[in-house]
Amino acid sequence: MSRVRSCKLLVVGAGSAGCATAAMFGRLLPKHSVVLLDAAKEHYYQPMFTLIGGGLKNFKQCVRPMNEAVPKNVTWVQDSVESFHPDKDCVRTAQGDEISYDFMVVAVGIRPNYDKIEGLKDALDCKGSGVCTIYSPVYVQKTFEELKVFKGGNMIFTQPSTPIKCAGAPQKIMHLAEEHLRKFDFLHVVPPHQTPYALRGNKELADSDGYLTVNKYTLQHDVFKNVFGIGDCANLPTSKTAAAIAAQTGVLYKNLKQVMEGNKSKLAEYDGYTSCPLVTGQRKCILAEFDYDRNPLETFPVDQGKERMLFYWMKAHVLPPVYWSMMLRGYWHGPALLRKILHLG
């Protein structure tokens, strides 16, 4: 039997963007004013997938039960969104329930679509096929398994021109694979990505490519002013990374809080900050940071385009605990303050 529930804030999606948003507003609003909607049973630290594919990290290090990632003071509805109804301020879930809201944050992310490439799913499921991808918790471990058994031939890495999670990841796994085996028959595939159908099929919320239409500076929806978007599912013209999401959370918190309070002052603006620690080999990494206009926004007062062990150490050992302990809890909004300090203002 279908149920009807209501909330002050509905956060759709419990990835990094959704959990961080729910955590921030779970502290701000009365207990259980925030509903987090997601059917997933596990939460993954996806930036580690590259290192797992390269044999430098263990899969168990990147996954935790979802109930450990869901913030306190938040009601987790373990279901998925079936349809959005922004004109009625509600959504319907896959189980047939209705959730009404005063405000909504859409953070459903994007996901690989293997069916866009004929035969890809069968090749990925076939052990020893030489075909792999780091873009899935299901297949990421197969990448290193294929690296270990193939001895000679061609090495091919694909990268679509359409938006994907972390556009630098295909290059990272290429460098790690090249360092592991110099020549082999090996195909690493980056499948096309897309938003869930509930979003891309909703023309009131999404653009023609299926991405949530928001103001690229304020993250507020173009039409429905009580709706905000964050993360990979939004049509923001910047690379889709965890670093970008961290920077977006600070802006979203300020702006949504202001709208909730009825404050008509000018909203805060997101500058498009994103970052990619580009692993170029075992223990080597360059650190790319830039804004919407591709202007460098480097945090450290050194040449970040030079391979450094320091940046690899950060990628492999510092950022994971920052993610689990700070970002998912809504306490990490990117390195802007650190950058200001290191550059003496």
Residue pairs with C-beta under 8 A, 6 or more apart in sequence:
2 95
2 96
2 97
2 98
3 97
3 98
4 97
4 98
4 99
4 100
5 35
5 77
5 97
5 98
5 99
5 100
6 99
6 100
6 101
7 32
7 33
7 34
7 35
7 75
7 99
7 100
7 101
7 102
8 29
8 30
8 33
8 34
8 101
8 102
8 103
8 260
9 25
9 29
9 33
9 34
9 35
9 101
9 102
9 103
9 104
9 105
9 256
10 34
10 35
10 37
10 91
10 99
10 101
10 103
10 104
10 105
11 18
11 21
11 22
11 25
11 34
11 35
11 36
11 37
11 104
11 105
11 107
12 18
12 37
12 38
12 81
12 91
12 104
12 105
12 106
12 107
12 108
13 37
13 38
13 106
13 107
13 108
13 109
13 231
13 233
14 22
14 36
14 37
14 38
14 40
14 43
14 66
14 69
14 70
14 76
15 38
15 43
15 107
15 109
15 231
15 232
16 46
16 231
16 242
16 245
16 246
16 323
16 327
16 328
17 107
17 109
17 230
17 231
17 232
17 245
17 248
17 249
18 36
18 38
18 105
18 107
18 230
18 231
19 36
19 43
19 69
19 70
19 71
19 328
20 245
20 246
20 249
20 327
20 328
20 329
20 330
20 332
21 105
21 107
21 230
21 249
21 252
21 253
21 330
22 34
22 36
22 70
22 71
22 74
22 330
23 71
23 74
23 328
23 329
23 330
24 249
24 253
24 330
25 33
25 34
25 253
25 256
25 257
26 33
26 34
26 71
26 72
26 73
26 74
27 73
27 330
28 257
31 73
32 73
32 74
32 75
34 73
34 74
34 75
35 74
35 75
35 76
35 77
35 99
35 101
36 70
36 71
36 74
36 75
36 76
36 77
37 77
37 79
37 80
37 81
37 91
37 93
37 99
38 66
38 76
38 77
38 78
38 79
38 80
39 78
39 79
39 80
39 94
40 66
41 65
41 66
41 78
42 63
42 64
42 65
42 66
42 137
43 63
43 64
43 65
43 66
43 68
43 69
43 328
44 62
44 63
44 137
45 61
45 62
45 63
45 320
45 323
45 324
46 62
46 165
46 166
46 242
47 166
47 241
47 242
47 315
47 319
47 320
47 323
48 57
48 61
48 62
48 320
49 62
49 134
49 135
49 137
49 140
49 169
50 134
50 169
50 172
50 173
50 176
50 279
51 57
51 176
51 279
51 315
51 316
52 58
52 59
52 61
52 62
52 134
52 140
52 141
52 143
52 144
53 132
53 134
53 140
53 141
53 143
53 144
53 173
53 176
54 143
54 144
54 147
54 172
54 173
54 176
54 177
54 180
54 279
54 282
55 144
55 147
55 148
55 176
55 180
56 176
56 282
56 316
57 316
59 137
59 140
59 141
61 320
62 137
62 320
63 137
64 324
66 76
66 78
67 76
69 328
70 76
71 328
71 329
71 330
77 93
77 97
77 99
79 93
79 94
79 95
79 97
80 93
80 94
80 196
80 198
81 91
81 92
81 93
81 94
81 108
81 196
81 198
81 199
82 91
82 92
82 93
82 94
82 96
82 198
83 91
83 92
83 198
83 202
84 91
84 106
84 198
84 199
84 202
84 204
84 205
85 91
85 92
86 104
86 202
86 204
86 205
86 221
86 223
86 224
86 227
87 204
88 100
89 100
89 101
89 102
89 104
89 226
90 98
90 99
90 100
90 101
91 98
91 99
91 101
91 104
92 98
93 99
101 226
102 226
102 260
103 226
103 227
103 228
103 256
103 259
103 260
104 226
104 227
104 228
105 227
105 228
105 229
105 230
105 252
105 256
106 199
106 205
106 212
106 227
106 228
106 229
106 230
106 233
106 234
107 229
107 230
107 231
107 233
108 195
108 196
108 198
108 199
108 233
109 195
109 196
109 231
109 232
109 233
110 163
110 164
110 165
110 193
110 194
110 195
110 232
110 233
110 240
111 193
111 194
111 195
111 196
112 133
112 135
112 136
112 191
112 192
112 193
113 191
113 192
113 193
113 194
114 120
114 121
114 124
114 191
115 121
116 191
116 192
117 189
117 191
117 192
120 131
120 189
120 191
123 129
123 131
123 187
124 131
124 132
124 133
124 139
124 142
124 189
127 142
127 145
128 146
128 149
129 146
130 146
130 150
130 185
130 186
130 187
131 146
131 187
131 189
132 139
132 142
132 143
132 145
132 146
132 186
132 187
132 188
132 189
133 139
133 140
133 143
133 188
133 189
133 190
133 191
134 140
134 143
134 169
134 173
134 188
135 164
135 165
135 169
135 190
135 191
135 193
143 173
143 188
146 186
147 177
147 180
147 181
147 184
147 186
150 181
150 184
150 185
150 186
151 181
151 183
151 184
152 183
152 184
152 185
153 183
153 184
153 185
153 186
154 184
154 185
154 186
155 174
155 177
155 178
155 183
155 184
155 185
155 186
156 186
156 187
156 188
157 170
157 171
157 173
157 174
157 177
157 187
157 188
157 190
158 170
158 187
158 188
158 189
158 190
159 167
159 170
159 171
159 190
160 190
160 191
160 192
160 193
162 192
162 193
163 193
163 211
163 232
163 240
164 190
164 192
164 193
164 240
165 193
165 232
165 240
165 241
166 239
166 240
166 241
166 242
166 276
167 239
167 240
167 276
168 239
168 241
168 276
168 278
168 288
169 190
170 188
170 190
171 278
172 278
172 279
172 280
173 188
174 188
175 279
175 280
175 281
176 279
176 281
176 282
177 186
177 188
179 281
179 282
193 232
194 200
194 210
195 206
195 210
195 211
195 212
195 232
195 233
196 233
199 205
199 206
199 210
199 211
199 212
199 233
200 206
200 209
200 210
200 211
201 210
204 223
204 224
205 212
205 213
205 221
205 224
205 227
206 212
206 213
207 213
207 235
209 235
211 233
211 234
211 235
212 221
212 229
212 233
212 234
212 235
213 221
213 222
213 223
213 235
214 220
214 221
214 222
214 228
214 229
214 234
214 235
214 236
215 221
215 222
216 235
216 236
216 237
216 270
216 272
216 292
217 267
217 269
217 270
217 271
218 251
218 255
218 267
218 268
218 269
218 270
219 228
219 229
219 230
219 234
219 236
219 248
219 251
219 252
219 255
219 270
220 227
220 228
220 255
220 259
220 267
221 227
221 228
221 229
225 259
226 259
228 252
228 255
228 256
230 245
230 248
230 249
230 252
231 240
231 244
231 245
231 248
232 240
232 245
236 244
236 248
236 270
236 272
237 272
237 292
238 244
238 272
238 273
238 274
238 291
238 292
239 274
239 276
240 274
241 274
241 275
241 276
242 323
242 327
243 273
243 274
243 275
243 276
243 289
243 334
244 272
244 273
244 274
244 275
245 327
246 327
246 332
246 333
246 334
247 270
247 271
247 273
247 274
247 333
247 334
247 336
248 270
249 327
249 330
249 332
249 333
250 268
250 333
250 334
251 268
251 269
251 270
253 330
253 333
254 267
254 268
255 267
255 268
258 265
258 267
259 267
271 291
271 292
271 297
272 290
272 291
272 292
272 293
273 289
273 290
273 291
273 297
273 334
273 336
274 289
274 290
274 291
275 287
275 288
275 289
275 290
276 287
276 288
277 285
277 286
277 287
277 288
277 311
277 312
277 314
277 315
277 319
278 285
278 286
278 287
278 288
279 285
279 312
279 315
280 286
280 307
281 307
283 309
283 312
284 307
284 308
284 309
284 312
285 307
285 308
285 309
285 311
285 312
285 314
285 315
286 304
286 305
286 306
286 307
286 308
286 311
287 298
287 299
287 300
287 304
287 308
287 311
287 314
288 304
288 305
289 296
289 297
289 298
289 299
289 304
289 335
290 296
290 297
291 297
296 304
297 339
298 304
298 339
299 335
299 338
299 339
299 342
300 342
301 342
301 343
302 308
304 311
322 332
323 332
326 332
